Amino acid sequence: MRKINSKYADLLFKVFLTLIMSILMSIIITFVNVGLHQDFLIKWAIAFLAGFAVSLPATLIAVPVARKIVKKITSGQQRD
């Protein structure tokens, strides 16, 4: 298997985190709103795509901001 250059690791982390969170949240929220209706998968897919489209740019902006805030209110050392 060919590996992706490590310079993309931070971006890939953000994309996968957003993907996983969007899947989980859209499934739960769709289930709460419509239950296991016959159109559940279609409604979930629409909710997921809308959520992912909003959450990816939000994650790309929010993570660096959150890191700066955490660095300011802590000793500045972070573990990965």
N, CA, C and O of each residue as an XYZ file, in Angstrom:
320
protein
N       0.840     -1.185      0.000
C       0.000      0.000      0.000
C       0.883      1.245      0.000
O       1.826      1.355      0.784
N       0.569      2.153     -0.867
C       1.322      3.393     -0.947
C       0.897      4.339      0.165
O      -0.296      4.510      0.415
N       1.851      4.942      0.821
C       1.574      5.855      1.931
C       1.470      7.293      1.418
O       2.087      7.664      0.419
N       0.681      8.080      2.126
C       0.535      9.502      1.826
C       1.611     10.254      2.593
O       1.934      9.897      3.726
N       2.156     11.274      1.991
C       3.197     12.081      2.611
C       2.723     12.599      3.965
O       1.581     13.040      4.100
N       3.599     12.545      4.967
C       3.237     12.927      6.328
C       2.912     14.414      6.476
O       2.331     14.820      7.483
N       3.275     15.218      5.498
C       2.937     16.645      5.594
C       1.424     16.866      5.513
O       0.934     17.937      5.869
N       0.685     15.856      5.047
C      -0.775     15.949      4.970
C      -1.458     15.336      6.190
O      -2.687     15.264      6.230
N      -0.692     14.893      7.179
C      -1.259     14.183      8.335
C      -2.279     15.031      9.091
O      -3.344     14.528      9.449
N      -1.982     16.288      9.338
C      -2.904     17.149     10.087
C      -4.211     17.339      9.317
O      -5.291     17.255      9.901
N      -4.120     17.589      8.032
C      -5.319     17.752      7.213
C      -6.139     16.467      7.178
O      -7.360     16.506      7.325
N      -5.479     15.335      6.985
C      -6.186     14.056      6.962
C      -6.844     13.751      8.301
O      -7.954     13.221      8.340
N      -6.169     14.080      9.398
C      -6.761     13.903     10.715
C      -8.061     14.688     10.818
O      -9.070     14.157     11.282
N      -8.046     15.939     10.392
C      -9.237     16.786     10.461
C     -10.356     16.250      9.573
O     -11.522     16.266      9.968
N     -10.014     15.783      8.393
C     -11.025     15.246      7.473
C     -11.664     13.989      8.055
O     -12.888     13.857      8.047
N     -10.844     13.063      8.563
C     -11.393     11.829      9.127
C     -12.183     12.082     10.405
O     -13.217     11.453     10.628
N     -11.709     12.989     11.241
C     -12.456     13.341     12.451
C     -13.825     13.908     12.076
O     -14.843     13.523     12.650
N     -13.839     14.819     11.114
C     -15.093     15.409     10.653
C     -16.003     14.355     10.037
O     -17.209     14.362     10.284
N     -15.455     13.469      9.255
C     -16.233     12.409      8.618
C     -16.901     11.514      9.667
O     -18.100     11.245      9.590
N     -16.125     11.065     10.634
C     -16.659     10.183     11.667
C     -17.724     10.895     12.494
O     -18.793     10.338     12.742
N     -17.440     12.110     12.918
C     -18.413     12.860     13.718
C     -19.678     13.163     12.927
O     -20.777     13.088     13.476
N     -19.546     13.503     11.659
C     -20.717     13.803     10.828
C     -21.588     12.573     10.635
O     -22.815     12.663     10.676
N     -20.960     11.431     10.427
C     -21.725     10.181     10.283
C     -22.497      9.890     11.563
O     -23.704      9.648     11.524
N     -21.802      9.912     12.699
C     -22.456      9.595     13.968
C     -23.568     10.575     14.309
O     -24.672     10.163     14.664
N     -23.288     11.857     14.204
C     -24.296     12.858     14.569
C     -25.494     12.837     13.621
O     -26.634     12.965     14.067
N     -25.253     12.680     12.341
C     -26.383     12.680     11.399
C     -27.248     11.440     11.558
O     -28.465     11.518     11.392
N     -26.643     10.289     11.878
C     -27.440      9.083     12.130
C     -28.323      9.281     13.356
O     -29.519      8.992     13.316
N     -27.744      9.765     14.430
C     -28.504      9.948     15.668
C     -29.613     10.974     15.490
O     -30.758     10.723     15.869
N     -29.287     12.115     14.922
C     -30.282     13.173     14.763
C     -31.379     12.765     13.792
O     -32.549     13.066     14.025
N     -31.025     12.088     12.711
C     -32.043     11.604     11.770
C     -32.948     10.584     12.449
O     -34.164     10.621     12.264
N     -32.373      9.676     13.231
C     -33.174      8.682     13.949
C     -34.122      9.351     14.940
O     -35.292      8.979     15.030
N     -33.622     10.333     15.682
C     -34.466     11.043     16.650
C     -35.616     11.757     15.938
O     -36.743     11.768     16.434
N     -35.337     12.346     14.789
C     -36.357     13.126     14.082
C     -37.369     12.288     13.313
O     -38.550     12.634     13.286
N     -36.939     11.196     12.687
C     -37.871     10.435     11.836
C     -38.034      8.983     12.247
O     -38.936      8.308     11.751
N     -37.183      8.479     13.145
C     -37.254      7.068     13.523
C     -36.781      6.188     12.369
O     -36.194      6.671     11.401
N     -37.046      4.895     12.490
C     -36.642      3.965     11.422
C     -37.716      3.907     10.337
O     -38.333      2.870     10.093
N     -37.906      5.023      9.719
C     -38.872      5.175      8.631
C     -38.305      4.540      7.379
O     -37.093      4.344      7.288
N     -39.144      4.214      6.418
C     -38.652      3.574      5.188
C     -37.717      4.478      4.395
O     -36.912      3.978      3.610
N     -37.798      5.777      4.576
C     -36.907      6.723      3.893
C     -35.702      7.104      4.749
O     -35.017      8.084      4.457
N     -35.440      6.334      5.804
C     -34.378      6.691      6.746
C     -33.038      6.884      6.058
O     -32.371      7.891      6.296
N     -32.625      5.953      5.215
C     -31.302      6.057      4.582
C     -31.179      7.282      3.676
O     -30.127      7.919      3.624
N     -32.247      7.603      2.971
C     -32.218      8.784      2.101
C     -32.132     10.047      2.948
O     -31.334     10.943      2.674
N     -32.971     10.103      3.983
C     -32.956     11.278      4.858
C     -31.615     11.398      5.583
O     -31.096     12.501      5.756
N     -31.056     10.257      6.009
C     -29.748     10.292      6.670
C     -28.668     10.780      5.700
O     -27.836     11.608      6.070
N     -28.676     10.278      4.474
C     -27.654     10.669      3.495
C     -27.706     12.172      3.221
O     -26.665     12.820      3.118
N     -28.890     12.715      3.106
C     -29.039     14.157      2.883
C     -28.509     14.929      4.091
O     -27.784     15.912      3.938
N     -28.877     14.476      5.293
C     -28.413     15.136      6.517
C     -26.893     15.030      6.642
O     -26.229     15.994      7.024
N     -26.349     13.865      6.322
C     -24.898     13.674      6.406
C     -24.166     14.607      5.449
O     -23.218     15.283      5.848
N     -24.594     14.649      4.198
C     -23.912     15.497      3.210
C     -23.974     16.970      3.596
O     -22.986     17.692      3.463
N     -25.134     17.416      4.073
C     -25.260     18.807      4.508
C     -24.370     19.066      5.720
O     -23.672     20.078      5.784
N     -24.400     18.150      6.674
C     -23.591     18.313      7.878
C     -22.105     18.297      7.584
O     -21.353     19.103      8.133
N     -21.673     17.387      6.723
C     -20.251     17.292      6.381
C     -19.794     18.547      5.643
O     -18.692     19.044      5.876
N     -20.644     19.058      4.752
C     -20.295     20.257      3.985
C     -20.092     21.470      4.899
O     -19.290     22.352      4.593
N     -20.812     21.512      6.008
C     -20.670     22.613      6.952
C     -19.549     22.327      7.959
O     -18.774     23.220      8.302
N     -19.470     21.090      8.424
C     -18.539     20.789      9.510
C     -17.074     20.713      9.075
O     -16.188     20.993      9.884
N     -16.797     20.348      7.841
C     -15.389     20.291      7.416
C     -14.736     21.676      7.427
O     -13.676     21.841      8.031
N     -15.342     22.676      6.773
C     -14.726     24.010      6.876
C     -14.694     24.523      8.323
O     -13.743     25.192      8.727
N     -15.735     24.206      9.095
C     -15.754     24.637     10.497
C     -14.597     23.999     11.269
O     -13.951     24.664     12.078
N     -14.338     22.723     11.024
C     -13.226     22.040     11.685
C     -11.889     22.636     11.264
O     -11.007     22.838     12.098
N     -11.740     22.912      9.998
C     -10.476     23.479      9.503
C     -10.183     24.841     10.133
O      -9.024     25.219     10.300
N     -11.240     25.570     10.479
C     -11.074     26.874     11.132
C     -10.981     26.716     12.650
O     -10.149     27.358     13.292
N     -11.824     25.869     13.220
C     -11.943     25.769     14.678
C     -10.744     25.099     15.350
O     -10.346     25.514     16.438
N     -10.170     24.087     14.734
C      -9.072     23.366     15.381
C      -7.869     24.277     15.653
O      -7.371     24.283     16.779
N      -7.388     25.034     14.688
C      -6.259     25.924     15.000
C      -6.610     26.976     16.063
O      -5.781     27.303     16.911
N      -7.829     27.497     16.013
C      -8.259     28.479     17.008
C      -8.295     27.835     18.387
O      -7.810     28.417     19.357
N      -8.866     26.638     18.480
C      -8.936     25.927     19.758
C      -7.539     25.630     20.291
O      -7.304     25.744     21.494
N      -6.610     25.251     19.418
C      -5.230     24.982     19.850
C      -4.584     26.229     20.445
O      -3.893     26.153     21.461
N      -4.811     27.378     19.808
C      -4.244     28.631     20.316
C      -4.827     28.976     21.682
O      -4.099     29.396     22.582
N      -6.132     28.802     21.837
C      -6.781     29.091     23.120
C      -6.236     28.176     24.207
O      -5.904     28.630     25.302
N      -6.144     26.880     23.900
C      -5.631     25.923     24.879
C      -4.186     26.253     25.243
O      -3.802     26.166     26.410
N      -3.402     26.624     24.264
C      -1.997     26.971     24.520
C      -1.897     28.184     25.447
O      -1.019     28.242     26.308
N      -2.807     29.159     25.263
C      -2.779     30.360     26.096
C      -3.211     30.079     27.531
O      -2.708     30.712     28.460
N      -4.136     29.139     27.726
C      -4.644     28.909     29.083
C      -3.956     27.752     29.803
O      -4.281     27.447     30.951
N      -3.014     27.116     29.130
C      -2.230     26.060     29.762
C      -0.764     26.441     29.721
O      -0.406     27.546     29.314
N       0.065     25.528     30.140
C       1.503     25.800     30.148
C       2.105     25.874     28.749
O       3.287     26.186     28.601
N       1.317     25.595     27.738
C       1.799     25.695     26.371
C       2.307     24.400     25.788
O       2.587     24.327     24.591
N       2.430     23.382     26.605
C       2.901     22.090     26.115
C       1.701     21.184     25.854
O       0.847     20.991     26.720
N       1.655     20.638     24.654
C       0.563     19.751     24.284
C       1.096     18.378     23.943
O       2.169     18.248     23.354
N       0.354     17.367     24.308
C       0.686     15.986     23.924
C      -0.118     15.624     22.706
O      -1.264     16.050     22.560
N       0.468     14.845     21.835
C      -0.276     14.359     20.656
C      -0.621     12.913     20.808
O      -1.245     12.330     19.921
